């Protein structure tokens, strides 16, 4: 049952002039239904807020029917506002994360320069910047070794997907590092010293790993018919 259908049911069944005790009893009955208690949800919290407003009807200084109508209308407005806000924000964040750019076109720093920037940030305790610069150093290093083609505007997802083809033994760790870059870049995760340490170790392993040839990487993707 959706939030709007719950509110509509309340409005449809409410008498024109219910007294405060009747209104509270109906709200308690509605909230007692089992579907609202399977797990905490936004709808359950909204209905709980509405119940609290109904409990305060005598203190509003308004006739019972008017106060109930005001509380229900306020609940409807709150539900609609939350639904309107959460949907676009979630979609915009999804689009933003899927387009996380590792290195911009005007960032011409070498892998060594990026590692130095990461080290400086780590020394200052700025783990957020340290993680971002460390991952950028990994990607730049792969470009310098021609494991990846040099492509400004490449996303973290694209970088680790392409790199995993040439470094299959590090594929899982590369994807984990790409996810961390996205999460930290958009503020979902607060980076720490352990994150920087893991990226530092990954950078060292990437540098020490010999990539497969392009032909071998392409062959791994072929599906042999049975």
Helices and strands as residue ranges (DSSP letters): H 3-13, H 20-31, G 34-36, H 42-55, G 57-60, H 64-98, H 111-123, H 127-144, H 156-166, G 168-170, H 171-185, H 193-208, H 214-220
